[in-house]
Structures are given as C-alpha cells and as structure tokens.
C-alpha cells in the first residue's frame, strides 16, 4: 500500500505529525516524537493509526469525529516503514528505547491486523530497543483479540519489552460509561486480565487517566481490584481538543504547573501505587501530536461547524451503550 504525504506539522526535536493519503483516497495520520531531553538515540517514539478515524467517540478525543474502516496490516506497516526509513534508510533502528504506539487513530483492540503487525515487527526490523505499546479501552467485543495478544506478548515480547495500558479516565463506573460510550470490560474484568498478562520481569500494566476537573479518581476503589505490585497509575493532562471543549471538560493536571502538589496523586501514592504524572511539552498541543488531538479535525473544523458537528459511523459494528 502506498501512502502519499500531503501535509506535516511539528518540530523535529519534539514531534512531527504526518497527514497521508492512501491509494483509495482516505486520510491517515502518524507521528514521530521525541521525549526531551532524551536524544533520538536514547528514545524514539512512533504513533501509528489502526483505523481511519474511530467508532468509539470518547468525550475528549477528536479522532471519533468520523469512521471509515480498519487499516490492514500492510497499511499499518506503511506508516511504520515511512517513519523508520525517513530517519534510518537501512531499517536498522539504534534507539535504546524504540516505542511503537498503536494510538494515533482508532481503538487497536477492534482491529485484529494489529496482532499480525505485532507478530512480524521483531523480524521485519533490526531494532534491539523495540517496545510495542497497546493502549485500550477494553471493548467487550474484543475477547479473542486480548487472548491472542497475551500469547504474542509471552512468545515475542517477554521480560519487559511490551507496554500495556488500560485507558480508564475515572473510577466512577457511570461517568466512565459517559466518557467511553461503548460496552467494555468492568474493573474486575480488567484486573483479572491484567493478573494473567503480568509476569515477573514485565513492565507494570498502566492504568491511564486523562483526568478532567471534578472527575473521581479514588485510590480506595482501585485497591479493591488492582494490585500495586502489578499495576501503576499514569495521570495525564486533558489535552485541548475540540471534543473536550464541546463537552465542557477542563484538565485537572495543569501543564504550566509541573511541580504542583496534587491531592489525588498523593492519595494514590499513599495507597502504594507508583504514579506517573505525565506532562509533555506545551509545544505538543500546538503541533497537535498529543493523545486525542487530530490534525484532520483541525483542518476541517470550520466545515464541521457548518455541518453542526454531525458524526457518522460507517461499517463498524460496535455495541453502543
């Protein structure tokens, strides 16, 4: 599959978003990113799309504005090939940590082609630092995906070479259903899978919260399900997306106050959890490379306003709440 790059935005020392067009005329986005002050030799991050848009429509994510189907394994690899060979033409990636996140557009657990890509990655590139990363809302319809993912991780990425994350956003089950409006695993089911997924030597499983003001995140609730020896908490700012603005969501974590003493963070640490407050560069918001931001949505914002923000989901059978 060929991909024609029609636009890019960003800074090479922070992040660059590439907007591509496939041979069938569909738009796709992928990202390469740094994590200052680390050099590219130390850490390099790719974010690739697994869907053309996303059918889930989380309350803070602009990628849910439209959905035009799943990418094939070849279409996912086209993004990875482009990003790698732009920097390393021989396909040899020397970065000590080379993370590939299946997190630009789409819920990866709704696309089995992601599993085919994960199986082939270690033999397709010479990349000793390779570490794939799957972030998922845990759709209830994806049980077969998660079972096969478990097998792939154990055979190809054991010993800390895989990063797995549940995107949860709140400990209030009812509010979680509003934020992520599809049928998904409950806390008990996520915890049970995590117990099977985690093996000695693995990275802890991440529980991610893109935390909005007034959104409950209770340490006591989490301790009922998630063992702090196997799960860690990552709290990120709520990025400035169109969807967040439409839904009147504002961030709990402020990028401009990196050293702020947050009550929720303190309570989680007192409960025994490792807590990462992940605050990137402010410039990433202007670039549009952060989670939930979607350059294509920005480029067509005026037209979408004229259309009254009408969202269509085409082709994907998804259990909506």
PyMOL commands that set and color helices and strands:
alter all, ss='L'
color gray80, all
select helices_A, chain A and resi 62-65+73-87+108-110+113-124+140-156+173-179+187-197+219-223+242-246+263-270+283-287+295-299+301-306
alter helices_A, ss='H'
color red, helices_A
select strands_A, chain A and resi 3-11+15-22+27-33+43-47+51-53+66-70+97-101+130-136+162-167+205-210+231-236+275-278+312-313
alter strands_A, ss='S'
color yellow, strands_A
deselect
rebuild
show_as cartoon
